Amino acid sequence: MMNVLNKQKKHILASATYMFVLLISTLSQATAQSNPPQTLPVPPNTVWLQDSLFIDKTEMANIHWAEYLQFIRKEVAQKRLTPAFYQTQTPDTNITVINGVNRLHHPAYRWQPVVGIGYEQALRFCEWRSIVASQVYNRANPAPQGLYWQFTYRLPTIKEWEKAAAGELDVSLYPYGLTRLFAITTKKPVMMHPPAPLINYRDHKTKLFALKKVESYAPNGLGIYQMIGNVAEMTATKGIAKGGSWRHRKAACKIRKSQRYFVPDNWVGFRCVCEVKLVDKAKHSTRETEVK
C-alpha cells in the first residue's frame, strides 16, 4: 500500500514540476515577444509593436503638421520646392478654419489631431518624416562605419492597426481594446454625476467639432493613446479608416469596424508606424535635406 502511495506522490510531483517548467517557459516566451530587440533604436513618440516595427503613441497633431509646412516653406524659399507644392500640402481651410480661427496654427489647438488632410498628403508627410528622423538620429547616434539607421514611416496596415488598438487584450472580450470605457468615481453618487467616458465618441448629445488633445484619456495596454475615438485613423488601404471618431456612435468605434472616407474631413486623421533597419550606407539613397 505504501509503495502505491509513494508512486502516486512521485507522479504528482513530476507532473507539478513539468507544469511549472512549462509555465516558466511560456512566460519567458511571452516576455521575449513583448519587448523590442535591444539592438534597435526606438523612434521618438513610439512604442514597439512587432519585429522592427514601432507605432506612434499619439495621433499626429496640428503642431506636427505645422512643422512639416514650415520645412516646406524653407525649401520653397531656397527654390528646392515650388509654392504650388506647398499649397497641395495645406489642410483644407474649409475644415480647419472655424469662426475665423485656423485651428491648425492657433496655440490653443496645437495638440489636437490634424484634420482636413487626405491620403496622399499623409503619405507625403510620412516620406518627409522618414528623411528627417533618419538624419537627426544618425547625426546624434552614428551607426557603425558604412552603415546607416533607416527610419521608414508609413500608414499602418489594417492588421497592424488592429493589433495596436487591441493593446494585448482579447478583442472578442474587449472590442474597444480597453478594460473599461467610463471613469468611475466613488466621491459622488453615480446617479447624480454620470461617469465620464474614456473615449471621445458621439453620445446622445450633439457635438460640434469636439476634438480632444492627442494625449487625452489613459493609454491602452501598449501605452498608445486614443486608438478608439477622437479621429478615425487612415490605414495603408486608401479610403479605409479605423477606430471611429468624435462623430461616430460608440458601436461604430469597435476595433473590428471600419469607416469609409473619400475626401478630407473633420473626423479623419492618422498616426504612423515606423520600420527601423540598419542598412548599407552606400546603398542608402536620400536627397540632401537640411534639418535646422
MARFITOR-749732 format. One line per 3 residues: number of its first residue (from 1); their letters; for each residue x, y, z of N, C-alpha, C, O. Coordinates in steps of 0.1 Angstrom, whole numbers, plus 2048, in hexadecimal, padded with zeros to 3 digits. Example, Ala and Ser with C-alpha at 12.3 -4.5 7.8 and 13.67 -1.06 7.14 Angstrom:
% MARFITOR-749732
1> AS> 884/7C7/84E/87B/7D3/84E/884/7DF/84E/88E/7DF/855 ~ 880/7EA/847/889/7F5/847/881/800/84F/886/80B/850
END
This chain:
% MARFITOR-749732
1> MMN> 808/7F4/800/800/800/800/809/80D/800/806/816/7F9 ~ 813/80C/808/81C/818/809/823/81A/7FC/826/826/7F8 ~ 827/80F/7F5/82E/810/7E8/825/817/7DE/829/820/7D6
4> VLN> 818/814/7DE/80E/81A/7D5/80E/829/7D8/80E/831/7CE ~ 80D/82D/7E5/80C/83B/7E8/818/843/7E4/818/84E/7E0 ~ 824/83C/7E6/830/843/7E3/831/845/7D4/836/850/7CF
7> KQK> 82D/83B/7CC/82D/83D/7BD/823/848/7B9/827/850/7B0 ~ 818/849/7C0/80E/854/7BD/814/862/7C0/813/86B/7B8 ~ 81B/863/7CB/822/86F/7CF/82C/873/7C5/82D/87F/7C1
10> KHI> 834/869/7C1/83F/86C/7B7/839/871/7AA/83E/87A/7A3 ~ 82D/86B/7A6/827/86E/799/821/87D/79A/822/884/791 ~ 81B/880/7A6/815/88D/7A8/820/898/7A8/81F/8A2/7A2
13> LAS> 82C/894/7AF/837/89E/7AF/83D/8A0/7A2/840/8AB/79E ~ 83E/896/79A/844/897/78C/83A/89F/783/83F/8A8/77C ~ 82D/89D/785/824/8A4/77D/824/8B3/780/824/8BC/778
16> ATY> 825/8B6/78E/825/8C4/792/832/8CB/78D/832/8D6/789 ~ 83D/8C3/78E/84A/8C9/789/849/8CC/77A/84E/8D7/776 ~ 843/8C3/773/842/8C5/764/839/8D1/761/83D/8D9/759
19> MFV> 82E/8D3/769/825/8DE/766/82C/8EB/76A/82A/8F5/763 ~ 834/8EB/775/83C/8F7/779/846/8FB/76E/846/907/76B ~ 84D/8F1/769/857/8F4/75E/850/8F9/752/855/903/74C
22> LLI> 844/8F3/74F/83D/8F8/743/838/906/745/838/90E/73B ~ 833/909/751/82E/917/754/839/921/752/838/92B/74C ~ 845/91E/758/851/927/757/855/929/749/858/934/745
25> STL> 855/91E/741/859/91F/733/84F/928/72B/853/930/723 ~ 842/926/72E/838/92E/727/839/93D/72B/838/945/722 ~ 83B/93F/738/83D/94D/73C/849/954/736/849/95F/732
28> SQA> 854/94C/735/860/951/72F/85E/954/720/863/95F/71C ~ 857/94C/719/854/94E/70B/84B/95B/70A/84E/963/701 ~ 841/95C/713/838/968/712/840/975/715/83E/97F/70E
31> TAQ> 84A/974/71F/852/980/722/85A/983/716/85C/98F/713 ~ 860/979/710/869/97C/704/861/982/6F9/866/98B/6F1 ~ 855/97E/6F7/84D/983/6EC/847/991/6EF/842/997/6E6
34> SNP> 847/995/6FC/841/9A2/700/84B/9AD/700/848/9B8/704 ~ 858/9AA/6FD/862/9B4/6FD/869/9B5/6F0/86B/9AB/6E9 ~ 86E/9C1/6EC/875/9C3/6DF/883/9BE/6E0/888/9BD/6EB
37> PQT> 889/9BA/6D5/897/9B6/6D5/89F/9C1/6DB/89E/9CD/6D7 ~ 8A8/9BE/6E4/8B0/9C8/6EB/8BA/9CF/6E2/8BE/9DA/6E5 ~ 8BD/9CA/6D6/8C6/9D0/6CD/8BF/9DB/6C5/8C6/9E3/6BE
40> LPV> 8B1/9DC/6C5/8AA/9E6/6BD/8A8/9F3/6C4/8A4/9F3/6D0 ~ 8AB/9FE/6BE/8A7/A0B/6C4/898/A0D/6C4/892/A08/6BA ~ 893/A14/6CE/885/A16/6CE/882/A24/6C9/886/A2E/6CE
43> PPN> 87A/A25/6BE/877/A33/6B8/86F/A3B/6C3/868/A36/6CB ~ 871/A48/6C2/86A/A51/6CC/85B/A4F/6CC/855/A4D/6C1 ~ 854/A50/6D7/846/A50/6D9/83F/A43/6D4/834/A43/6CF
46> TVW> 847/A38/6D4/842/A2B/6D0/843/A20/6DA/84A/A22/6E4 ~ 83B/A15/6D8/83D/A09/6E0/83F/9FE/6D7/83A/9FE/6CB ~ 846/9F3/6DB/848/9E8/6D3/83B/9E0/6D0/833/9DE/6DA
49> LQD> 83A/9DB/6C4/82E/9D3/6C0/832/9C5/6BD/82C/9BC/6C3 ~ 83B/9C3/6B4/83F/9B5/6B1/84C/9B6/6A8/84E/9C0/6A1 ~ 854/9AC/6A9/860/9AB/6A1/868/9B9/6A2/86C/9BD/6AC
52> SLF> 86A/9BF/696/871/9CC/696/867/9D8/694/86B/9E2/68F ~ 85B/9D5/698/850/9DF/695/84C/9E6/6A2/849/9DF/6AC ~ 84B/9F3/6A1/846/9FB/6AD/83A/A03/6A8/838/A05/69C
55> IDK> 832/A08/6B1/826/A10/6AE/825/A1C/6B7/829/A1C/6C3 ~ 820/A27/6B2/81F/A33/6B9/816/A32/6C5/80C/A2B/6C5 ~ 81A/A38/6D1/812/A38/6DD/805/A40/6DB/7FB/A3D/6E0
58> TEM> 806/A4A/6D2/7FB/A53/6D1/7F8/A55/6C2/800/A52/6B9 ~ 7EC/A5B/6BF/7E9/A5F/6B2/7F2/A6B/6AE/7F6/A72/6B7 ~ 7F4/A6D/6A1/7FB/A79/69D/7F3/A85/6A0/7E7/A86/69D
61> ANI> 7FA/A8F/6A6/7F3/A9B/6AB/7F6/AA7/6A2/7FE/AA6/699 ~ 7EF/AB2/6A4/7F0/ABE/69C/7FF/AC3/69C/804/AC8/692 ~ 805/AC1/6A8/813/AC6/6A9/81C/ABE/6A0/826/AC4/69B
64> HWA> 81A/AB2/69E/822/AAA/695/820/AAE/687/82A/AAF/67F ~ 814/AB0/683/812/AB5/675/817/AC3/673/81C/AC6/668 ~ 816/ACB/67D/81B/AD9/67B/82B/AD8/679/830/AE0/672
67> EYL> 831/ACF/680/840/ACE/67F/843/AC9/670/84D/ACE/66A ~ 83B/AC0/66B/83C/ABB/65D/83B/AC7/653/843/AC8/64A ~ 831/ACF/655/82F/ADB/64C/83A/AE5/64E/83E/AEB/644
70> QFI> 83F/AE7/65A/84A/AF0/65C/857/AEB/654/85E/AF3/64E ~ 859/ADE/654/864/AD8/64C/862/ADB/63D/86C/ADF/636 ~ 856/AD9/638/853/ADB/62A/856/AEA/627/85B/AED/61C
73> RKE> 851/AF3/62F/853/B01/62D/862/B05/62B/866/B0D/623 ~ 86B/AFF/634/879/B01/632/87E/AFC/625/887/B02/61F ~ 879/AF0/621/87D/AEA/614/879/AF3/608/880/AF4/5FF
76> VAQ> 86D/AF9/60A/868/B02/5FF/871/B0E/5FE/874/B13/5F3 ~ 874/B14/60A/87D/B20/60A/88A/B1D/604/890/B26/5FE ~ 88F/B11/605/89C/B0D/5FF/89A/B07/5F1/8A3/B02/5EB
79> KRL> 88E/B08/5EC/88A/B04/5DE/88D/AF5/5DC/890/AF1/5D0 ~ 88C/AED/5E6/88D/ADF/5E4/87F/AD8/5E3/87E/ACD/5DE ~ 875/ADF/5E7/867/ADB/5E5/85F/AE7/5E0/864/AF3/5E2
82> TPA> 854/AE5/5DA/84C/AF0/5D4/841/AF4/5DE/83C/AEC/5E6 ~ 83C/B01/5DC/831/B05/5E4/824/AFD/5E2/81C/AFB/5EB ~ 823/AF8/5D5/818/AEF/5D2/818/AE2/5DB/80D/ADE/5DF
85> FYQ> 824/ADD/5DD/824/AD1/5E5/820/AD4/5F4/819/ACC/5FA ~ 824/ADF/5F9/820/AE4/606/811/AE4/607/80B/ADF/611 ~ 80A/AE9/5FD/7FC/AEA/5FE/7F5/ADC/5FE/7EB/ADA/604
88> TQT> 7FB/AD3/5F7/7F6/AC5/5F7/7F7/ABE/605/7EF/AB5/607 ~ 800/AC3/60D/801/ABD/61A/7FA/AC4/626/7FB/AC0/631 ~ 7F3/ACF/622/7EC/AD7/62C/7DE/AD0/62F/7D7/ACE/625
91> PDT> 7DB/ACE/63B/7CE/AC8/63E/7C2/AD1/639/7C4/ADD/638 ~ 7B7/ACB/637/7AB/AD2/632/7A6/ADC/63C/7A2/AD8/647 ~ 7A7/AE9/638/7A3/AF3/642/794/AF4/644/790/AFA/64D
94> NIT> 78D/AED/63B/77E/AEC/63D/77B/AE4/64A/771/AE4/650 ~ 785/ADC/64E/784/AD3/659/78B/AD9/665/786/AD8/670 ~ 797/ADE/663/7A0/AE2/66E/79C/AF0/674/79F/AF3/67F
97> VIN> 796/AF8/66B/792/B06/66F/784/B06/675/77A/B03/66D ~ 782/B09/681/775/B0A/688/774/B18/68F/77C/B1B/697 ~ 769/B1F/68B/767/B2C/691/773/B35/68F/776/B3D/698
100> GVN> 779/B34/684/784/B3D/680/791/B39/686/79B/B3F/684 ~ 792/B2D/68D/79E/B29/694/7A3/B1C/68D/79C/B12/68C ~ 7AF/B1C/688/7B5/B10/682/7BB/B08/68D/7C6/B0B/692
103> RLH> 7B5/AFD/690/7B9/AF5/69B/7C7/AEE/699/7CD/AEA/6A2 ~ 7CB/AED/68C/7D8/AE7/689/7E3/AEF/690/7ED/AEA/695 ~ 7E2/AFD/690/7ED/B05/695/7EA/B0C/6A3/7F3/B11/6A9
106> HPA> 7DE/B0B/6A8/7DB/B11/6B4/7E0/B09/6C0/7DF/AFD/6C1 ~ 7E8/B10/6C9/7EE/B09/6D5/7E4/B01/6DD/7E8/AF7/6E2 ~ 7D8/B05/6DE/7CE/AFE/6E6/7CB/AF0/6E1/7C7/AE7/6E8
109> YRW> 7CD/AEE/6D4/7CA/AE1/6CD/7D6/ADA/6C9/7D6/AD0/6C1 ~ 7E2/ADE/6CE/7EF/AD8/6C9/7EF/AC9/6CA/7F5/AC2/6C2 ~ 7EA/AC4/6D5/7EB/AB5/6D8/7DE/AAE/6D5/7DC/AA2/6D9
112> QPV> 7D5/AB4/6CD/7CA/AAC/6C8/7CE/AA5/6BB/7D8/AAA/6B4 ~ 7C8/A9A/6B7/7CC/A93/6AB/7CA/A9B/69F/7C0/AA2/69E ~ 7D3/A9A/695/7D2/AA1/689/7C7/A9B/681/7C6/A8E/67F
115> VGI> 7BE/AA3/67B/7B3/A9E/672/7B4/AA7/665/7BB/AB0/664 ~ 7AB/AA3/65C/7AA/AAB/650/7B5/AA7/646/7B7/AAF/63C ~ 7BB/A9C/648/7C5/A97/63E/7C0/A8A/638/7B8/A83/63D
118> GYE> 7C6/A87/62C/7C2/A7B/625/7CD/A70/626/7D8/A72/62C ~ 7CA/A65/61F/7D3/A59/61F/7E1/A5D/61A/7EB/A59/620 ~ 7E1/A63/60E/7EE/A66/607/7F6/A70/610/802/A6F/610
121> QAL> 7F0/A79/616/7F7/A83/61F/7FD/A7B/62A/809/A7E/62E ~ 7F6/A72/630/7FC/A6A/63B/808/A62/637/812/A61/63E ~ 807/A5D/62A/813/A55/625/81F/A5E/623/82A/A5A/626
124> RFC> 81D/A6A/61F/828/A74/61D/82E/A77/62B/83A/A78/62C ~ 825/A79/634/82A/A7C/642/833/A71/647/83E/A73/64D ~ 82F/A64/645/837/A59/649/844/A58/642/84E/A55/648
127> EWR> 845/A5C/635/851/A5C/62E/85B/A67/634/867/A64/636 ~ 855/A73/637/85D/A7D/63D/862/A79/64A/86E/A7B/64E ~ 859/A74/652/85D/A70/660/868/A65/660/871/A65/669
130> SIV> 867/A5C/656/871/A51/655/87F/A57/653/889/A53/65A ~ 880/A61/64A/88D/A67/647/892/A6F/653/89E/A6D/657 ~ 88A/A77/659/88E/A80/664/892/A78/670/89D/A7A/676
133> ASQ> 889/A6E/674/88C/A66/680/899/A5E/67E/8A1/A5D/687 ~ 89B/A58/672/8A7/A50/670/8B4/A59/671/8BD/A55/677 ~ 8B3/A65/66B/8BF/A6E/66B/8C2/A73/679/8CD/A72/67E
136> VYN> 8B8/A77/680/8BA/A7C/68E/8BF/A71/697/8C9/A73/69F ~ 8BA/A65/696/8BF/A5A/69F/8CD/A56/69B/8D5/A54/6A4 ~ 8D0/A55/68F/8DE/A51/68B/8E9/A5B/68E/8F4/A58/691
139> RAN> 8E5/A68/68E/8EE/A72/692/8F1/A72/6A1/8FD/A74/6A5 ~ 8E7/A6F/6A9/8E9/A6E/6B8/8EE/A60/6BC/8F5/A5F/6C6 ~ 8EB/A56/6B4/8EF/A48/6B8/8F4/A41/6AB/8ED/A38/6A5
142> PAP> 901/A44/6A7/906/A3E/69B/906/A2E/69C/90A/A28/6A6 ~ 902/A28/691/902/A1A/690/911/A15/68D/919/A1D/68A ~ 913/A08/68F/921/A03/68C/925/A08/67E/91D/A0A/675
145> QGL> 932/A09/67B/937/A0E/66F/931/A06/663/931/9FA/662 ~ 92D/A0E/659/927/A09/64D/918/A05/64E/912/A00/644 ~ 912/A07/65A/904/A04/65C/8FC/A10/65F/902/A1B/663
148> YWQ> 8EF/A0F/65F/8E6/A1A/661/8D9/A15/667/8D3/A0C/662 ~ 8D4/A1C/671/8C7/A19/677/8BC/A1F/66F/8BB/A2B/66E ~ 8B4/A17/669/8A9/A1C/660/89C/A1A/667/897/A10/66A
151> FTY> 895/A26/669/888/A26/66E/87E/A29/663/87F/A33/65C ~ 875/A1F/661/86B/A20/656/85D/A21/65C/858/A17/661 ~ 858/A2D/65B/84A/A2F/660/840/A2D/655/843/A30/649
154> RLP> 834/A27/659/82A/A25/64F/81D/A24/657/81D/A24/663 ~ 812/A22/650/805/A1F/656/804/A11/65A/809/A08/652 ~ 7FE/A0D/665/7FD/9FF/669/7F3/9F7/660/7E9/9FD/65B
157> TIK> 7F6/9EA/65E/7ED/9E2/658/7E1/9E0/661/7E2/9E3/66D ~ 7D6/9DB/65C/7CA/9D8/665/7CE/9CE/670/7CA/9D0/67C ~ 7D5/9C4/66D/7D9/9BA/677/7E2/9C0/681/7E0/9BD/68D
160> EWE> 7EC/9C8/67D/7F5/9CF/687/7ED/9D8/690/7EF/9D9/69C ~ 7E4/9E0/68A/7DC/9E9/692/7D4/9E2/69C/7D3/9E6/6A8 ~ 7CD/9D7/698/7C5/9D0/6A1/7CD/9C9/6AD/7C8/9C9/6B8
163> KAA> 7D9/9C5/6AA/7E1/9BF/6B4/7E5/9CA/6BE/7E4/9C8/6CA ~ 7E8/9D6/6BA/7EC/9E1/6C3/7E0/9E5/6CB/7E1/9E8/6D7 ~ 7D4/9E6/6C5/7C8/9EA/6CB/7C3/9E0/6D6/7BE/9E4/6E0
166> AGE> 7C6/9D3/6D4/7C2/9C9/6DE/7CA/9CB/6EB/7C4/9C7/6F5 ~ 7D6/9D0/6EA/7DD/9D2/6F7/7E0/9C5/6FE/7E0/9C5/70B ~ 7E2/9BA/6F7/7E4/9AD/6FD/7D8/9A7/704/7D9/99E/70C
169> LDV> 7CC/9AD/702/7C0/9A7/707/7B9/99E/6FD/7BC/9A0/6F1 ~ 7B0/995/701/7A8/98D/6F8/79D/996/6F3/794/99A/6FA ~ 79D/998/6E6/793/9A1/6E0/785/99C/6E1/77B/9A4/6E1
172> SLY> 784/98F/6E1/776/989/6E3/770/98C/6F0/764/98D/6F2 ~ 779/98F/6FA/774/992/708/775/9A2/70A/76C/9A7/711 ~ 77E/9A8/704/780/9B6/705/781/9BD/6F7/78B/9C0/6F2
175> PYG> 775/9BF/6F1/774/9C3/6E3/77A/9D1/6E1/77C/9D6/6D5 ~ 77D/9D9/6EB/783/9E6/6EA/791/9E6/6EE/798/9F1/6EE ~ 797/9DB/6F2/7A5/9DB/6F6/7A7/9E1/704/7B2/9E4/707
178> LTR> 79C/9E3/70C/79D/9E9/719/795/9E0/723/78B/9DA/71F ~ 79A/9E0/72F/793/9D8/739/787/9DF/73E/77D/9D8/744 ~ 786/9EC/73D/77A/9F4/741/779/A00/738/783/A05/733
181> LFA> 76D/A04/736/76A/A10/72D/766/A1C/734/765/A27/72E ~ 764/A1B/742/760/A27/749/768/A28/756/76C/A1E/75C ~ 76A/A34/75A/771/A37/767/767/A37/772/75E/A3F/773
184> ITT> 769/A2D/77B/760/A2B/786/766/A32/792/772/A2F/796 ~ 75F/A3A/799/764/A41/7A5/75A/A3E/7B1/74E/A3D/7AF ~ 760/A3C/7BC/758/A39/7C8/756/A46/7D1/750/A45/7DB
187> KKP> 75B/A51/7CC/75A/A5D/7D4/74C/A63/7D4/747/A68/7DF ~ 744/A61/7C9/737/A66/7C9/72E/A5B/7C3/732/A53/7BB ~ 721/A5C/7C6/718/A51/7C1/717/A51/7B1/717/A5C/7AB
190> VMM> 718/A45/7AC/718/A44/79D/70B/A49/797/70C/A4F/78C ~ 700/A47/79E/6F3/A4C/798/6F3/A5B/796/6ED/A60/78D ~ 6FA/A62/79F/6FA/A71/79E/705/A76/795/703/A80/78F
193> HPP> 710/A6E/793/71B/A72/78B/71E/A66/782/727/A5E/786 ~ 718/A64/776/71B/A59/76E/72A/A58/76B/731/A62/769 ~ 72F/A4C/76A/73E/A4A/768/742/A50/75A/73B/A4E/750
196> APL> 74D/A56/75A/753/A5C/74D/758/A51/744/75F/A48/74A ~ 756/A52/737/75C/A47/72E/76B/A49/72D/770/A54/72F ~ 772/A3E/72A/780/A3E/729/784/A3D/71A/790/A3C/717
199> INY> 77A/A3F/711/77D/A40/703/775/A4B/6FD/76A/A4E/702 ~ 779/A52/6F3/772/A5D/6ED/76A/A59/6E2/76E/A58/6D6 ~ 75D/A55/6E4/754/A51/6DA/747/A59/6DB/746/A61/6E4
202> RDH> 73E/A57/6D2/732/A5F/6D2/728/A58/6DB/724/A4D/6D9 ~ 723/A60/6E5/719/A5A/6EE/70B/A60/6EA/70A/A64/6DE ~ 702/A60/6F3/6F4/A65/6F0/6F4/A74/6EE/6EA/A79/6E8
205> KTK> 6FE/A7B/6F2/6FF/A89/6F1/705/A8D/6E3/70D/A86/6DE ~ 701/A98/6DE/706/A9D/6D1/714/AA3/6D4/715/AAC/6DD ~ 71E/A9F/6CC/72B/AA5/6CE/72F/AAC/6C1/72C/AA8/6B6
208> LFA> 736/AB7/6C2/73B/ABF/6B7/74A/AC0/6B8/750/AC7/6C0 ~ 751/AB8/6AF/760/AB8/6AE/766/AB6/6BB/76E/ABE/6C0 ~ 762/AAC/6C2/766/AA9/6D0/772/AA1/6D1/772/A96/6D7
211> LKK> 77D/AA6/6CB/78A/A9E/6CC/790/AA0/6DA/78F/AAA/6E0 ~ 798/A96/6DE/79F/A96/6EA/7AE/A97/6E7/7B2/A93/6DC ~ 7B6/A9B/6F0/7C5/A9B/6EF/7C9/A8C/6ED/7C3/A83/6F2
214> VES> 7D4/A8A/6E6/7D8/A7D/6E2/7DC/A74/6EE/7DD/A68/6ED ~ 7DF/A7A/6FA/7E3/A72/706/7D7/A72/710/7DA/A70/71C ~ 7CB/A75/70C/7C0/A75/715/7BD/A66/718/7BF/A5D/710
217> YAP> 7B8/A64/724/7B4/A57/729/7C0/A4E/72B/7CB/A52/727 ~ 7BE/A43/731/7C9/A3A/734/7CD/A32/728/7C4/A2F/720 ~ 7D9/A2D/726/7DD/A25/71B/7D8/A17/71D/7D4/A13/728
220> NGL> 7D9/A0F/712/7D6/A01/713/7E1/9F9/718/7EB/9FE/71D ~ 7E0/9EB/718/7EA/9E3/71E/7F8/9E4/718/802/9E0/71E ~ 7F9/9E9/70C/806/9EB/705/80C/9F9/708/817/9FC/703
223> GIY> 804/A01/70E/808/A0F/711/805/A19/705/80B/A23/703 ~ 7FA/A15/6FE/7F6/A1D/6F2/7E9/A24/6F5/7E0/A1F/6FB ~ 7E9/A31/6F1/7DE/A3A/6F5/7D3/A3A/6E9/7D7/A3B/6DE
226> QMI> 7C7/A39/6ED/7BB/A3C/6E4/7BC/A35/6D7/7B9/A3B/6CC ~ 7BE/A28/6D7/7BC/A20/6CB/7AE/A1F/6C8/7AA/A1E/6BC ~ 7A5/A21/6D2/797/A21/6D0/792/A2F/6D2/795/A35/6DC
229> GNV> 789/A34/6C9/783/A41/6CA/78D/A4C/6C7/798/A4A/6C2 ~ 788/A58/6C9/78F/A65/6C6/78F/A67/6B7/786/A6E/6B2 ~ 798/A61/6B0/798/A61/6A1/799/A53/69C/7A1/A4B/6A2
232> AEM> 792/A4F/692/794/A42/68B/7A2/A43/684/7A5/A4E/67E ~ 7AA/A39/685/7B7/A39/680/7B9/A32/672/7B5/A27/671 ~ 7BF/A39/669/7C2/A33/65C/7CB/A27/65D/7D3/A26/666
235> TAT> 7C8/A1D/655/7D1/A11/654/7D8/A11/646/7D5/A1A/63E ~ 7E0/A08/644/7E7/A07/637/7DE/A04/62C/7E1/A06/620 ~ 7D2/9FF/62F/7C8/9FD/624/7C0/A0A/622/7B9/A0F/62B
238> KGI> 7C2/A10/616/7BC/A1D/613/7AD/A1C/615/7A6/A13/610 ~ 7A8/A26/61C/799/A27/61E/794/A20/62A/788/A21/62D ~ 79D/A19/631/798/A11/63D/79F/A17/64A/7AB/A18/64B
241> AKG> 797/A1B/653/79C/A20/660/797/A17/66B/78D/A10/669 ~ 79D/A18/676/79A/A0F/682/798/A17/68E/79E/A21/690 ~ 790/A11/698/790/A17/6A5/784/A20/6A8/781/A23/6B4
244> GSW> 77D/A24/69E/772/A2D/6A0/777/A3B/6A5/783/A3D/6A6 ~ 76E/A44/6A7/772/A51/6AA/767/A58/6B3/75E/A52/6B8 ~ 769/A65/6B6/760/A6D/6BE/752/A6E/6B7/749/A72/6BE
247> RHR> 752/A6B/6AA/745/A6B/6A3/73E/A5E/6A2/733/A5D/69D ~ 744/A53/6A7/73E/A46/6A6/739/A41/6B3/73E/A44/6BE ~ 72E/A39/6B2/728/A33/6BE/732/A29/6C3/73B/A24/6BC
250> KAA> 731/A25/6D0/73A/A1C/6D7/73B/A0F/6CF/746/A0A/6CE ~ 730/A09/6CB/731/9FC/6C4/739/9FD/6B7/73F/9F2/6B4 ~ 73A/A08/6B1/742/A09/6A4/751/A0B/6A7/759/A0A/69E
253> CKI> 754/A0D/6B4/762/A0F/6B8/769/A02/6BB/775/A02/6BF ~ 763/9F7/6BB/769/9EA/6BE/775/9E7/6B5/775/9EB/6A9 ~ 77F/9E0/6BA/78B/9DD/6B3/788/9D6/6A5/78F/9D9/69C
256> RKS> 77F/9CD/6A5/77D/9C6/698/775/9CE/68E/774/9CA/682 ~ 76F/9D9/692/768/9E2/689/771/9EA/681/77D/9ED/684 ~ 76C/9EF/675/774/9F8/66C/76B/A04/668/75F/A03/668
259> QRY> 771/A0E/664/76A/A1A/65F/76F/A1E/652/77B/A1E/64F ~ 766/A20/648/76A/A24/63B/76B/A33/63A/763/A3B/63F ~ 775/A38/633/777/A47/631/77B/A48/622/781/A40/61C
262> FVP> 777/A54/61D/77A/A56/60E/782/A63/60C/789/A65/603 ~ 780/A6D/615/786/A7A/615/78B/A7D/623/786/A77/62C ~ 793/A88/624/797/A8C/632/78A/A90/639/781/A96/634
265> DNW> 78B/A8E/646/77F/A91/64E/783/A94/65D/78F/A93/660 ~ 77A/A99/665/77E/A9D/672/77E/A92/67C/77F/A94/688 ~ 77C/A86/678/77C/A7A/681/786/A70/67D/787/A65/682
268> VGF> 78E/A73/672/799/A6A/66E/7A7/A6F/670/7AA/A7B/66D ~ 7AF/A67/677/7BD/A6B/679/7C6/A5F/677/7C2/A56/66F ~ 7D1/A5E/67E/7DA/A53/67C/7E5/A52/686/7E8/A5C/68D
271> RCV> 7EB/A47/687/7F8/A45/68F/801/A3C/686/7FC/A35/67D ~ 80D/A3C/689/817/A34/681/81C/A28/688/81C/A27/694 ~ 820/A1E/680/829/A14/685/837/A17/67F/838/A1E/675
274> CEV> 841/A11/685/84F/A14/681/857/A07/681/858/A00/68B ~ 85D/A03/675/865/9F8/674/874/9FD/676/878/A06/670 ~ 87B/9F6/67F/889/9FA/682/892/9EF/67C/891/9E3/67F
277> KLV> 89C/9F3/674/8A5/9E9/66E/8B3/9F0/66E/8B5/9FC/66D ~ 8BD/9E7/66F/8CB/9EB/66D/8CF/9E7/65F/8D0/9DB/65C ~ 8D2/9F1/657/8D4/9EE/649/8E2/9F3/645/8E9/9FA/64C
280> DKA> 8E7/9EE/639/8F3/9F2/633/8F3/A00/62F/8EA/A04/627 ~ 8FC/A09/635/8FB/A17/632/8FE/A1A/623/8F8/A24/61E ~ 906/A12/61D/909/A15/60E/8FC/A13/606/8FB/A19/5FB
283> KHS> 8F3/A0A/60A/8E7/A07/602/8DB/A0F/607/8D1/A0F/601 ~ 8DD/A16/612/8D3/A1E/618/8D2/A2B/610/8DB/A33/60F ~ 8C6/A2D/60A/8C4/A39/601/8BB/A43/608/8AF/A40/60B
286> TRE> 8C0/A4F/60B/8B8/A5A/610/8BC/A67/608/8C7/A69/605 ~ 8B2/A6F/606/8B6/A7C/600/8BB/A85/60B/8B9/A83/617 ~ 8C3/A8F/608/8C9/A98/612/8BD/AA0/619/8B6/AA7/612
289> TEV> 8BC/A9F/626/8B2/AA6/62D/8B9/AAC/639/8BE/AA5/642 ~ 8B8/AB9/63A/8BD/AC0/646/8B3/AC0/651/8A8/AC5/64F ~ 8B7/ABC/65D/8AE/ABC/668/8B4/AC6/672/8BF/AC4/677
292> K> 8AE/AD1/674/8B3/ADC/67D/8AA/ADE/689/8AD/AE6/691
END
